[in-house]
């Protein structure tokens, strides 16, 4: 069973730095327990880097940040071999991908070749340099960011690559009270510098394995399948979710249930996760985008008309 007290300690520890983003932190923990990756989309200055650093410190893991730019090469991510003249041998210089938590900042500002090298590492949990394959640390958690308001000089991630992210999360602006609390907290202190670890990487790996034991009843699987199939039959959607979306919804549902102190998935877990798990996997028809229709609106309509299983445990 997932260590719920440990999960709560991690969430509370992050809360010592981050104010008012409890659901965002919970979704990050959901993705981490489900052994997935997250795409954070929002305007600059909302604390995306701060959240990533706080999570890495809380789990006692290594943290690396890469600012993606058009001149970034795949070897800048994966690492490269350097010839050592003293020994006459090549020495591997590890890239930032060799970390527990990797923040890929503005991932849409680099060329597709570099994007692909990162996404390959995300999927296979390994890198290959000059024919030598090396496993990545465990856990390996990528938090990629995109700035949705500046598209000049960007290389948007293809839909097939967006599908590699388990969740897409929007931070949103803080409330007035939260913003006042943020100013007060950071007036004199730097809470991040005082943040310590409340877990170890091996404990996260153990929780990821324990998450797989969370029960998913047949009616829940049928419910997930109905939602995913409805996205493929929806006339406003050009391309619906793939089987990877169904698998992602099941994995995320298990992790979300564990964070709610349950050993079984409920329909409410699936409903709560439909937007973050499926929205980036769907492509609306062009005429619908011109009308101002959003993927979230279409998903909400689909969920509203799919019969919800009753009495599931």
C-alpha positions as CSV (number, residue, x, y, z in Angstrom):
1,X,0.0,0.0,0.0
2,X,1.2,3.5,-0.7
3,X,2.6,5.3,2.3
4,X,-0.1,8.0,2.8
5,X,1.7,9.7,5.7
6,X,4.8,10.1,3.5
7,X,2.7,11.5,0.6
8,X,1.1,14.0,3.0
9,X,4.4,15.0,4.4
10,X,5.7,15.7,0.9
11,X,2.6,17.8,0.1
12,X,2.9,19.8,3.4
13,X,6.6,20.3,2.9
14,X,6.0,21.8,-0.5
15,X,3.3,24.0,1.0
16,X,6.0,25.6,3.2
17,X,7.2,27.4,0.0
18,X,4.2,27.3,-2.4
19,X,1.0,29.1,-1.3
20,X,-2.5,28.3,-2.6
21,X,-1.7,25.6,-5.2
22,X,-2.8,22.5,-3.2
23,X,-4.6,20.9,-6.2
24,X,-1.6,21.6,-8.5
25,X,0.7,20.0,-6.0
26,X,-1.7,17.0,-5.6
27,X,-1.7,16.6,-9.4
28,X,2.1,16.7,-9.5
29,X,2.2,14.0,-6.8
30,X,-0.4,12.0,-8.8
31,X,1.9,12.1,-11.9
32,X,4.9,11.2,-9.8
33,X,3.2,8.2,-8.2
34,X,1.9,7.1,-11.6
35,X,5.5,7.3,-13.0
36,X,4.5,9.8,-15.5
37,X,5.6,13.3,-16.6
38,X,3.9,16.7,-16.5
39,X,3.5,19.6,-18.9
40,X,2.9,22.9,-17.1
41,X,1.4,25.6,-19.2
42,X,0.9,29.1,-18.0
43,X,2.3,32.7,-18.2
44,X,5.7,33.4,-16.7
45,X,6.1,34.3,-13.0
46,X,3.6,32.0,-11.5
47,X,6.1,29.8,-9.7
48,X,6.7,26.8,-12.1
49,X,10.4,26.6,-11.3
50,X,9.7,27.1,-7.6
51,X,7.3,24.2,-7.5
52,X,9.7,21.9,-9.4
53,X,12.6,22.7,-7.0
54,X,10.4,22.3,-3.9
55,X,9.3,18.9,-5.1
56,X,12.9,17.8,-5.8
57,X,14.1,19.0,-2.4
58,X,11.1,17.3,-0.6
59,X,11.8,13.9,-2.1
60,X,15.6,14.2,-1.5
61,X,16.3,13.9,-5.2
62,X,18.7,15.6,-7.6
63,X,17.3,18.6,-9.6
64,X,18.4,20.0,-12.9
65,X,16.9,22.8,-14.9
66,X,17.4,23.3,-18.7
67,X,16.4,26.5,-20.4
68,X,15.4,25.4,-23.9
69,X,16.7,27.6,-26.8
70,X,16.9,27.1,-30.6
71,X,20.6,26.3,-30.4
72,X,20.3,23.5,-27.8
73,X,21.5,20.2,-29.1
74,X,20.4,16.7,-28.1
75,X,23.9,16.1,-26.4
76,X,23.2,19.1,-24.2
77,X,20.3,17.0,-22.7
78,X,21.7,13.5,-22.7
79,X,25.4,14.1,-22.2
80,X,28.4,13.4,-24.3
81,X,31.8,11.7,-24.3
82,X,35.0,13.8,-23.9
83,X,38.5,12.6,-24.8
84,X,40.8,12.6,-21.8
85,X,44.3,13.2,-23.0
86,X,45.9,12.0,-19.8
87,X,44.3,8.5,-19.8
88,X,43.8,8.3,-23.6
89,X,40.2,7.3,-23.1
90,X,36.8,8.9,-23.5
91,X,34.9,10.0,-20.3
92,X,31.2,10.4,-20.2
93,X,29.9,13.8,-19.1
94,X,26.4,13.3,-17.9
95,X,23.7,15.7,-19.2
96,X,21.0,17.2,-17.0
97,X,18.7,14.2,-17.9
98,X,20.7,12.3,-15.3
99,X,18.6,13.6,-12.4
100,X,15.6,12.7,-10.4
101,X,13.6,15.8,-11.3
102,X,14.3,17.6,-14.6
103,X,12.7,21.0,-15.3
104,X,12.6,21.5,-19.1
105,X,11.8,25.2,-19.2
106,X,10.0,26.4,-22.3
107,X,10.4,23.1,-24.1
108,X,8.7,24.6,-27.2
109,X,11.6,27.0,-27.9
110,X,14.1,24.3,-29.1
111,X,14.2,22.4,-32.3
112,X,12.3,19.1,-32.8
113,X,15.5,17.0,-32.8
114,X,16.3,18.2,-29.3
115,X,12.7,17.8,-28.1
116,X,12.7,14.2,-29.4
117,X,15.9,13.3,-27.5
118,X,14.2,14.4,-24.3
119,X,10.9,12.7,-25.0
120,X,12.8,9.5,-25.9
121,X,14.5,9.6,-22.5
122,X,11.1,10.2,-20.8
123,X,9.6,7.1,-22.5
124,X,12.5,4.6,-22.3
125,X,14.1,5.8,-19.0
126,X,17.5,5.5,-20.7
127,X,19.9,7.4,-22.9
128,X,22.2,6.1,-25.6
129,X,25.5,8.0,-26.3
130,X,27.9,6.6,-28.9
131,X,26.3,3.2,-28.8
132,X,26.4,2.9,-25.0
133,X,23.1,2.7,-23.2
134,X,22.8,4.0,-19.7
135,X,19.7,3.9,-17.4
136,X,18.4,7.1,-15.9
137,X,18.1,7.5,-12.1
138,X,14.9,6.3,-10.4
139,X,12.6,8.0,-10.0
140,X,12.9,10.1,-13.1
141,X,10.3,12.9,-13.3
142,X,10.2,15.5,-16.1
143,X,8.3,18.8,-15.6
144,X,8.2,20.6,-18.9
145,X,6.9,24.2,-19.3
146,X,5.4,26.1,-22.2
147,X,4.5,29.8,-22.4
148,X,1.2,30.0,-24.1
149,X,1.3,33.7,-24.8
150,X,4.5,34.0,-26.8
151,X,4.7,31.9,-29.9
152,X,7.3,33.8,-32.0
153,X,10.4,31.6,-32.6
154,X,8.8,28.5,-31.1
155,X,8.6,24.9,-32.2
156,X,5.3,23.6,-30.9
157,X,5.3,20.1,-29.7
158,X,3.6,17.7,-32.2
159,X,0.5,16.1,-30.8
160,X,2.2,12.6,-30.9
161,X,4.9,14.0,-28.5
162,X,2.3,15.8,-26.3
163,X,0.8,12.4,-25.8
164,X,4.0,11.4,-23.9
165,X,3.0,13.6,-21.0
166,X,0.7,12.0,-18.5
167,X,-0.8,15.3,-17.3
168,X,-1.1,18.8,-18.5
169,X,-1.6,21.3,-15.7
170,X,-2.5,25.0,-15.6
171,X,-1.3,26.9,-12.5
172,X,-3.6,30.0,-12.8
173,X,-3.2,33.3,-10.9
174,X,-3.4,33.3,-7.1
175,X,-6.3,34.9,-5.3
176,X,-5.9,38.3,-3.7
177,X,-5.4,36.7,-0.2
178,X,-2.9,34.3,-1.6
179,X,-0.9,37.0,-3.3
180,X,-0.7,39.0,-0.1
181,X,0.5,35.8,1.7
182,X,3.1,35.3,-1.0
183,X,4.5,38.8,-0.5
184,X,4.6,38.4,3.3
185,X,6.3,35.0,3.1
186,X,9.0,36.2,0.7
187,X,9.6,39.7,2.1
188,X,12.5,38.7,4.3
189,X,13.0,35.0,3.9
190,X,13.8,32.5,1.1
191,X,11.8,29.5,2.2
192,X,13.3,27.3,-0.5
193,X,16.8,27.7,1.1
194,X,15.4,26.3,4.3
195,X,13.5,23.4,2.8
196,X,14.7,20.0,3.7
197,X,14.0,16.5,2.5
198,X,11.1,14.5,4.0
199,X,11.5,11.5,1.8
200,X,14.2,9.6,-0.1
201,X,14.2,8.6,-3.8
202,X,14.0,4.9,-3.0
203,X,10.8,5.6,-1.0
204,X,9.2,7.2,-4.1
205,X,10.1,4.2,-6.2
206,X,8.5,1.9,-3.6
207,X,5.3,4.0,-3.7
208,X,5.3,3.8,-7.5
209,X,5.3,0.1,-7.2
210,X,2.7,0.0,-4.5
211,X,0.4,2.2,-6.6
212,X,0.0,-0.6,-9.1
213,X,-1.9,-2.6,-6.4
214,X,-4.7,0.0,-6.2
215,X,-7.8,-1.8,-7.3
216,X,-9.5,-0.8,-10.6
217,X,-12.9,-2.6,-10.9
218,X,-14.2,-3.6,-14.3
219,X,-17.0,-0.9,-14.2
220,X,-14.2,1.7,-13.8
221,X,-12.3,0.3,-16.8
222,X,-15.6,0.3,-18.8
223,X,-16.2,3.9,-17.7
224,X,-12.6,4.9,-18.9
225,X,-13.1,3.1,-22.2
226,X,-16.5,4.8,-22.8
227,X,-15.0,8.3,-22.2
228,X,-12.0,7.6,-24.4
229,X,-14.1,6.1,-27.2
230,X,-16.5,9.1,-27.0
231,X,-13.6,11.4,-27.8
232,X,-13.0,9.5,-31.0
233,X,-16.7,9.7,-32.0
234,X,-17.3,13.3,-31.0
235,X,-18.0,15.3,-34.2
236,X,-16.2,18.4,-32.9
237,X,-13.0,16.5,-32.4
238,X,-10.7,15.7,-35.4
239,X,-8.5,13.2,-33.5
240,X,-9.5,11.6,-30.2
241,X,-7.5,10.0,-27.4
242,X,-5.3,6.9,-28.2
243,X,-5.1,3.8,-26.0
244,X,-2.2,5.5,-24.3
245,X,-4.8,8.0,-23.0
246,X,-6.9,5.2,-21.5
247,X,-3.9,3.7,-19.8
248,X,-2.8,7.1,-18.5
249,X,-6.3,7.7,-17.1
250,X,-6.2,4.4,-15.3
251,X,-2.6,4.9,-13.9
252,X,-3.5,8.5,-12.8
253,X,-6.7,7.2,-11.2
254,X,-4.8,4.7,-9.1
255,X,-2.4,7.4,-7.9
256,X,-5.2,9.9,-7.3
257,X,-7.1,7.3,-5.3
258,X,-4.0,6.5,-3.2
259,X,-3.6,10.2,-2.3
260,X,-7.3,10.2,-1.1
261,X,-6.4,7.3,1.3
262,X,-8.2,4.7,-0.7
263,X,-7.1,1.3,-2.2
264,X,-9.6,1.4,-5.0
265,X,-10.5,3.9,-7.8
266,X,-13.8,5.7,-7.8
267,X,-15.6,7.3,-10.8
268,X,-15.0,10.7,-9.2
269,X,-11.3,10.1,-9.5
270,X,-11.6,9.6,-13.2
271,X,-13.9,12.6,-13.6
272,X,-11.4,14.8,-11.7
273,X,-8.5,13.7,-14.0
274,X,-10.2,13.8,-17.4
275,X,-9.1,17.3,-18.2
276,X,-5.4,17.1,-17.1
277,X,-5.0,13.6,-18.6
278,X,-6.9,13.9,-21.9
279,X,-7.1,17.6,-22.9
280,X,-3.7,17.7,-24.6
281,X,-4.3,14.5,-26.4
282,X,-7.3,15.8,-28.4
283,X,-7.3,17.9,-31.6
284,X,-10.4,20.0,-32.3
285,X,-11.6,20.5,-35.8
286,X,-10.4,23.8,-37.3
287,X,-13.9,25.3,-37.6
288,X,-14.6,24.6,-33.9
289,X,-11.4,26.5,-32.9
290,X,-12.6,29.4,-35.0
291,X,-15.9,29.3,-33.1
292,X,-14.0,29.6,-29.8
293,X,-14.8,26.0,-28.7
294,X,-12.2,24.6,-26.2
295,X,-11.2,21.1,-25.6
296,X,-12.2,21.4,-21.9
297,X,-15.7,22.4,-22.9
298,X,-16.0,19.3,-25.2
299,X,-14.6,17.0,-22.5
300,X,-17.1,18.4,-19.9
301,X,-19.9,17.7,-22.3
302,X,-18.7,14.1,-22.9
303,X,-18.3,13.4,-19.2
304,X,-21.8,14.8,-18.5
305,X,-23.5,12.3,-20.9
306,X,-21.5,9.2,-20.1
307,X,-23.3,7.0,-17.6
308,X,-21.4,6.9,-14.3
309,X,-21.0,3.4,-12.7
310,X,-22.7,3.2,-9.3
311,X,-21.6,1.3,-6.1
312,X,-18.0,0.7,-7.3
313,X,-15.3,-0.3,-4.8
